[in-house]
């Protein structure tokens, strides 16, 4: 079974997912390409619903 992942480079979105939606990330790391910190989440319906909610709020 192939798993898909969501790379989140937005600290505020990662905090929203983790603390408001109780979705844990797999790891926090630094990109080799650009040296930015990212949070890695496993894709799921719950994650997508939370991201959609974030986008509807317009908090970007």
N, C-alpha and C positions, 0 to 999 in steps of 0.2 A: 504494500500500500504506500503510495507516494504522499508524503506530507508536504504541505506548502506553508511558507512562512511570510510574515509581515515584518519588514524592517522599519522601525519607527525612529526617525531622527528628531522628532519634536518632543522635548522634555515635558511640555504641558499636556500633550496628548498621552504620553506614556503614563504620567501621573494620574490623569483622568481614568485611563483604562485600569490601572493598578488599584488606586485608592477609592474611586467612586464606583467602579464596575467590578472590582475584585477579580480582575483577570491578571494572572501572574505572567510575567515574561519569562522566557527560557534563559536568556542571558543578557547582560549589558556588556558592550564591547566597544572598541574603537576601530573604525574603518581603516583598513590598510591604504585604500585609495586616496581618501581625503582627510584622514585623521579626526573625523567627527565621531562623537559618541552616538551609538544607536542601541535600541532595545529590540530584541527579537521575540516576536510572539508567534505562536502556532495559529494559523488561520482556522476560524470556526464561524458558525452562524452567530454565536454570541459576540465574538469579536467584531464581526461586520456590522451587527446591529449597533454596537457601542460606537464604532467609528462613524456610522451614519448619523447617530444622535449628535456626536461632536461637530460634524460638518453642518448639521441643521442649525446648531447654536451659533455658527459663524465665528467660533473662537479659533482664529488662526493667526 
